[in-house]
Amino acid sequence: MKFIEQIDKWDWQELQSRIYTQTAENVEVALTKERRNIDDFIALVSPAAQNYLETMAALSQKYTQQRFGNTVQLYIPLYLTNSCINHCIYCGFNHNNNIRRIILNDEQILREVEAIKKTGDFQHILLVTGENPKDAGIDYIENAIRLVKPYFSSISIEVQPLGELEYKQLTEAGLNAVYCYQETYRKERYKIYHPKGMKSKFDWRLDGFDRMGKAGVHKIGLGILIGLEDWRTDATMMAMHLRYLQKTYWQTKYSISFPRMRPHEGKFFQPNVVMSDKDLAQLIFACRIFDHDIEIALSTREDTVFRDNMISLGVTSLSAGSKTDPGGYAVYRNELEQFAVNDGRSPDEVLFAVRKQGYEAVWKDWDLCLQ
């Protein structure tokens, strides 16, 4: 049974109630196991686990070092366009926002690449677009991949959900990973946050992960946007989704991320749920204890202190020197941000922080390096 069929059988309120009625005994059982299932994850993200954060942090550090060593991967995003047909109420690229729309051409993309290469030894780049299939669709994305391929060993995308054959097309062009965030798994409220545009189609977006798996994408990234719905319930559904994908497309690597909402251009949507640093740390620990091999990414949405503290406690991938506006590295400067970054340090400064923790930066995708 596909995941899109499974999710319709679950009741959000029942799952939420189950999470919030976990006991200390449930948490202790989850902490003593060698292999954890969804029931254990539920215990680890529950309020009952807040009294066990030190133990969880130690386990998270242990499992991360066993799998990844004292290393953190550094990557950098390149925003290609802020043109978007969607009306997501939490995003600076919302179609209704009165901002200048930019679609980088070939020359501008290469100027951005040149500027990025001067900031650090980045070999892992994330290409990001708004959702505009007419003017920045599959052909535009494929062209961008081919343009940047000579300069980077690993290319990821965060774009509109595509068809299976389109993912195969991009993989053949040099694509390594696809990141696509469901934002929230609460189907009955999903359209409140995505009222118009292709992103309003919950089933199409959720089914996209199966299309990636069938297309043989090397790595798939999942994520939820913290601030929309109860994070513990959303994270549990994401963990269920992850397990389904791992069993169905077992040759694929996986990554997870849980960005917290940040201010942006236009009318800023105030979060329905505010997650503290302590809560986010608990979620990171729970995810690492649940899955020792998963890549956990932390973007510049988070501040310098939190990111530095998480280097040794479960996170395996950090963005550095990020610009969230198209052309932000060389062509345009700080005009069109999707969201305001919270860690504005240069790549060298992030590298210094990583080394200060006794860790080494990995500029490439380590999965590819081991092939």
CORQUI-V260964 format. One record per residue. PHI is phi in radians with two decimals (* if undefined). Layout:
BEGIN
PHI
PHI
END
This chain:
BEGIN
*
-1.20
-1.09
-1.09
-1.47
-1.21
-1.13
-1.22
-1.57
-1.67
-1.86
-0.99
-1.11
-1.15
-1.12
-1.07
-1.09
-1.11
-1.15
-1.41
-1.92
-1.16
-2.00
-1.03
-1.10
-1.04
-1.14
-1.11
-1.11
-1.09
-1.30
-1.62
-1.35
-1.53
-2.13
-1.91
-1.94
-1.08
-1.03
-1.21
-1.06
-0.99
-1.14
-1.28
-1.68
-1.33
-1.00
-1.10
-1.42
-1.12
-1.45
-2.12
-1.13
-1.13
-1.14
-1.12
-1.09
-1.13
-1.16
-1.07
-1.10
-1.05
-1.20
-1.15
-1.18
-1.10
-1.55
-1.98
1.21
-1.55
-2.34
-2.37
-1.42
-1.90
-2.41
-2.42
-1.53
-2.16
-1.43
-1.58
-2.78
-1.88
-1.27
-2.70
-1.64
-1.48
-2.14
-1.08
-1.30
-1.84
-2.02
-1.18
-1.55
-0.74
-0.97
-1.43
-1.23
-1.52
-2.23
-1.26
-1.64
-2.22
-2.17
-1.15
-1.57
-1.01
-1.09
-1.19
-1.05
-1.19
-1.13
-1.12
-1.05
-1.05
-1.16
-1.09
-1.12
-1.38
-1.55
3.10
-1.54
-1.12
-2.07
-2.09
-2.06
-1.94
-1.57
-2.16
-2.37
-1.28
-1.80
-2.45
-1.09
-1.30
-1.80
-2.50
-1.62
-1.03
-1.18
-1.12
-1.15
-1.06
-1.07
-1.11
-1.06
-1.16
-1.17
-1.57
-0.92
-1.12
-1.86
-2.42
-1.51
-2.42
-2.13
-2.03
-2.28
-2.31
-2.39
-1.10
-1.02
-2.09
-1.44
-1.00
-1.16
-1.21
-1.13
-1.10
-1.05
-1.25
-1.08
-1.15
-1.42
2.19
-1.23
-1.92
-2.56
-2.20
-1.94
-2.52
-1.69
-1.24
1.29
-2.54
-1.64
-1.45
-1.07
-1.21
-2.01
-0.99
-1.28
-1.08
-1.58
-2.31
-1.24
-2.47
1.64
-1.07
-1.21
-1.25
-1.54
-0.98
-1.13
-1.10
-1.20
-1.13
-1.22
-1.04
-1.18
-1.18
-1.14
-1.10
-1.07
-1.14
-1.36
1.37
-1.05
-1.09
-2.41
-2.09
-1.90
-1.88
-3.00
-2.20
-1.65
-1.33
2.31
-1.51
-2.30
-0.93
-1.19
-1.16
-1.26
-1.06
-1.12
-1.15
-1.14
-1.13
-1.13
-1.11
-1.09
-1.03
-1.09
-1.06
-1.12
-1.10
-1.32
-1.47
-2.15
-1.25
-1.48
-1.55
-1.54
-2.35
-2.36
-2.31
-2.66
-2.47
-1.16
-1.56
-1.06
-2.23
-1.03
-2.66
-1.13
1.50
-1.30
-1.44
-1.33
-1.30
-1.02
-1.31
-2.28
-1.87
-1.77
-1.37
-1.05
-1.10
-1.13
-1.14
-1.07
-1.04
-1.12
-1.09
-1.07
-1.07
-1.15
-1.21
-1.16
-1.19
-2.46
-1.26
-1.72
-1.21
-1.39
-2.06
-1.83
-2.32
-1.61
-1.35
-1.11
-1.58
-1.41
-1.11
-1.12
-1.13
-1.07
-1.10
-1.16
-1.47
-0.97
-1.77
-2.12
2.46
-1.30
-2.11
-2.53
-2.23
-1.43
-2.58
1.13
-1.23
-2.05
-1.87
-2.14
-1.05
1.37
-1.22
-1.52
-2.60
-1.40
-2.21
-2.21
0.95
-1.94
-2.31
-1.06
-1.27
-2.69
-1.40
-1.26
-1.97
-2.24
-1.65
-1.19
-1.27
-0.97
-1.11
-1.20
-1.16
-1.04
-1.07
-1.12
-1.09
-1.19
-1.10
-1.44
1.47
-1.96
-2.02
-1.49
-1.85
-1.50
-1.76
-1.44
-1.13
-1.08
-1.21
-1.12
-1.52
-1.29
END
